[in-house]
């Protein structure tokens, strides 16, 4: 007798157990990304949803390592804040609980480009 096993249950469970960016969190990130693309600085992005962290990676070229990553780590919410911007070298450029305030470190780079 044939027995069929559904893999959808496993896929859904791993999706539910991973951390994601909410639409309200993605809106300011995508807005900044669009402005930096228009300025010619950024070319590609990637989104990863892992067990303990959601990552928005920003690339200058598609084949490179990310120049910046925007991370959401809910476990750090009560400590340093769950949002952080990490540079290419792995150093945390800014961390906090307000995403828009954390993104200002990248906004400053856009202002320097326009001048």
N, C-alpha and C positions, 0 to 999 in steps of 0.2 A: 504494500500500500504506500502511495506517495504522501509525503508529509511536507507541506510548504511552511517556511518560516518567513515572516515579514521582517525586513530590515528597517522598515519605516519607524518602528518603535524605538530602535536603538539610535537612529539618526535624530529623531525628535527629542529623545532624552539627552543626548549630548548637546543639542542646540539649546535646550532649556537650562542646562547646567553651565553654560558659558556666559560670559559677560558681554554685553552689547552696548553700543551707543544708542540712545533714544533719539527720536526725530528732533526734539528740541535741542539736543546736544550737537547733532550733526549740522543743524542750520548755520550756526556761527562758524563752524569749521569749514563747511563747504563755501560759505560766503568769502572767508579769508582766502581759501584755496583759489577761488575764481579770480579774485583781484590779483593774486600773485601769478597766476597763469597769464592774465592780461598784461602784466608787467614783464613777462618773459622769464621769470625766475624759476617757476616750478612747471613740471611737465606731466607728472603722473602721480597717482596715489594708490594705496592699497589699504584695505580694512581687514583686520584679523580679530576674531572673537574667540578668546581662549578661556580656560577654566577660571583664572583669577584676574585677567586683564583684557580690556578691549584696546586695540591699537589702530590708530590712523597714521599710516606711514606716508611721508611726502618725499618724492623723488625729483631730482633735476632731470634725469634721463631714466628711461624704463629699465635699463640694464644695470643700474647702479645700486649701491646700498642706499637706504633712505638718508636724506640730509637732516630730517627732523622726524620725530615720532610724537604724536599726541596720545597719551595713555590715560586710561580710566581704570583705577584700582579701588573698587569700593571698600576693600578691607582697610585702606588708609584714610577713610573719610574722617574718622574721629582723631586722627593723629596729625599728619601734615597736610591733609587734603587729598581727595581722590584723583585730581587731574594733574598732569605734569606734561611739560614739553621737554623732550630729551634731544640733545644734539647728536650729530654724527659720531662724535667721539665717546658717547655714552654718558656725558655729564648732564645733569638735570639743570636746565636753564631757568625754569620757573615751576613752582608747585603751589597748589592751593585748592580750596573748595569751590571757588567760583571760576567756571570755565572761561568766561569772557575776560576776566582779569588775568588768567594764565595765558590766554592767547595774545595779550598785549605785547608780550616779548617778541612775537613774530610780527605784529602790527608795526612796531618800531622799525623793523627791517624794511617794510613796505614804504614807510614815510621817508627813509633815507634814500630809497631807490627813486622816488618821485622828485626829490630835490635835485 
